[in-house]
Amino acid sequence: MQIYSDHFGRVIWLTISPAEVRMDLQDLGPDFEYERCATVSEVGKLCESLNVTYEELQAALLLRLENQMTAFDLFTELLDDHHIQFEYFSG
């Protein structure tokens, strides 16, 4: 689901499933294109760090991240703060 978009070309998506939580960021401009992706496999550990069940995870993440231009950075900082490993792509 798209959780952020602006007129400068930034779009952020959040995808939640029992197997993984993934956040994608895309910055598209007339002269540049930039993408980042963070994927968490330890969904249970993420739920535990937020003190929520899997069923409550989407609402908890949206409360923290929806409509935030820095949602990607906030998400990866949350993961780092709770020592949750994630795969990272930047390009």
C-alpha positions as CSV (number, residue, x, y, z in Angstrom):
1,M,0.0,0.0,0.0
2,Q,1.2,3.5,-0.7
3,I,1.8,5.4,2.5
4,Y,3.4,8.6,1.2
5,S,3.5,10.6,-2.1
6,D,4.4,14.1,-2.9
7,H,4.6,16.4,-5.9
8,F,8.5,16.2,-6.0
9,G,8.3,12.6,-7.1
10,R,8.8,10.7,-3.8
11,V,6.5,7.7,-3.3
12,I,6.8,5.2,-0.4
13,W,5.1,1.8,-0.2
14,L,4.6,-0.6,2.7
15,T,3.9,-4.3,2.1
16,I,3.0,-6.5,5.1
17,S,2.6,-10.3,5.0
18,P,3.3,-13.1,7.5
19,A,6.5,-13.9,5.7
20,E,8.0,-10.3,5.5
21,V,7.5,-6.6,5.9
22,R,8.9,-4.5,3.1
23,M,9.2,-0.8,2.5
24,D,10.0,0.7,-0.9
25,L,11.0,4.3,-1.6
26,Q,11.2,5.8,-5.0
27,D,12.4,9.3,-5.9
28,L,11.7,10.2,-9.5
29,G,12.6,13.5,-10.9
30,P,13.3,14.9,-14.4
31,D,17.1,14.4,-13.9
32,F,17.3,11.5,-11.4
33,E,15.9,8.2,-10.3
34,Y,16.6,6.7,-6.9
35,E,15.2,3.7,-5.2
36,R,15.6,2.1,-1.7
37,C,14.1,-1.1,-0.3
38,A,14.2,-2.6,3.2
39,T,12.8,-6.1,3.8
40,V,12.3,-7.7,7.2
41,S,11.9,-11.5,7.5
42,E,11.7,-11.5,11.2
43,V,8.0,-10.3,11.3
44,G,7.5,-11.8,14.8
45,K,10.4,-9.8,16.2
46,L,9.1,-6.6,14.6
47,C,5.7,-7.3,16.2
48,E,7.4,-7.9,19.6
49,S,9.4,-4.7,19.3
50,L,6.2,-2.7,18.8
51,N,4.3,-4.7,21.4
52,V,1.6,-5.7,18.9
53,T,0.2,-8.9,17.4
54,Y,0.5,-9.6,13.7
55,E,-3.1,-8.5,13.2
56,E,-2.3,-5.1,14.8
57,L,1.0,-4.6,13.0
58,Q,-0.3,-2.7,10.0
59,A,-2.2,-0.2,12.2
60,A,0.9,0.3,14.4
61,L,3.2,0.9,11.4
62,L,0.7,3.2,9.7
63,L,0.4,5.2,12.9
64,R,4.1,5.8,13.0
65,L,4.9,6.1,9.3
66,E,1.9,7.1,7.2
67,N,2.2,10.5,5.4
68,Q,5.7,10.9,6.6
69,M,8.3,12.1,4.0
70,T,11.0,10.4,6.1
71,A,9.0,7.1,6.6
72,F,11.8,5.0,5.1
73,D,14.4,6.4,7.4
74,L,12.1,6.1,10.4
75,F,11.4,2.5,9.5
76,T,15.1,1.5,9.2
77,E,15.9,3.4,12.4
78,L,13.2,1.4,14.2
79,L,14.7,-1.8,12.9
80,D,18.2,-0.7,14.0
81,D,17.1,0.4,17.4
82,H,15.6,-3.0,18.1
83,H,18.4,-4.9,16.4
84,I,16.1,-6.4,13.8
85,Q,18.0,-7.6,10.7
86,F,16.8,-6.5,7.3
87,E,17.9,-6.7,3.7
88,Y,18.7,-3.3,2.2
89,F,18.9,-2.3,-1.4
90,S,19.8,1.2,-2.8
91,G,20.2,2.1,-6.4
